[in-house]
């Protein structure tokens, strides 16, 4: 990481710490925006700052999982998901298994694709992962 990039990440993280305690929703958005913008180092720094002021690791774990997936660390992401209570984020588990070449990913994706109680965004993502058209998935 370049020094200027590191400085920008450090500045963003410092700003995040200063405002996180009273501004949780905007902090969560900042982490999500950094992930969507493929600014993974920034997202991780923001997540660390957020975790320091909002110690609810299960609530924030999904961000760490997505960061790990984007870094090509699907096995670590899957381990993190498996450490969460219940069957948290089965769609991310299916994605990790797919990336790892595990044959069980397809069955998991099919279950989510066909379950009308599942969020339509997740259903569309599973259809896309399965290589199927996504335009016919709507809200239950």
Secondary structure in CASP SS format (residue, H / E / C, confidence):
PFRMAT SS
TARGET T0000
AUTHOR 0000-0000-0000
METHOD secondary structure of the structure
MODEL  1
X C 1.00
X C 1.00
X H 1.00
X H 1.00
X H 1.00
X H 1.00
X H 1.00
X H 1.00
X H 1.00
X H 1.00
X H 1.00
X H 1.00
X H 1.00
X H 1.00
X H 1.00
X H 1.00
X H 1.00
X H 1.00
X H 1.00
X H 1.00
X C 1.00
X C 1.00
X C 1.00
X H 1.00
X H 1.00
X H 1.00
X H 1.00
X H 1.00
X H 1.00
X H 1.00
X H 1.00
X H 1.00
X H 1.00
X H 1.00
X H 1.00
X H 1.00
X C 1.00
X C 1.00
X C 1.00
X H 1.00
X H 1.00
X H 1.00
X H 1.00
X H 1.00
X H 1.00
X H 1.00
X H 1.00
X H 1.00
X H 1.00
X H 1.00
X H 1.00
X H 1.00
X H 1.00
X C 1.00
X C 1.00
X C 1.00
X H 1.00
X H 1.00
X H 1.00
X H 1.00
X H 1.00
X H 1.00
X H 1.00
X H 1.00
X H 1.00
X H 1.00
X H 1.00
X H 1.00
X H 1.00
X H 1.00
X C 1.00
X C 1.00
X C 1.00
X H 1.00
X H 1.00
X H 1.00
X H 1.00
X H 1.00
X H 1.00
X H 1.00
X H 1.00
X H 1.00
X C 1.00
X C 1.00
X C 1.00
X C 1.00
X C 1.00
X C 1.00
X C 1.00
X H 1.00
X H 1.00
X H 1.00
X H 1.00
X H 1.00
X H 1.00
X H 1.00
X H 1.00
X H 1.00
X H 1.00
X H 1.00
X C 1.00
X C 1.00
X C 1.00
X C 1.00
X H 1.00
X H 1.00
X H 1.00
X H 1.00
X H 1.00
X H 1.00
X H 1.00
X H 1.00
X H 1.00
X H 1.00
X C 1.00
X C 1.00
X C 1.00
X C 1.00
X C 1.00
X H 1.00
X H 1.00
X H 1.00
X H 1.00
X H 1.00
X H 1.00
X H 1.00
X H 1.00
X H 1.00
X H 1.00
X C 1.00
X C 1.00
X C 1.00
X C 1.00
X C 1.00
X C 1.00
X C 1.00
X C 1.00
X C 1.00
X C 1.00
X C 1.00
END
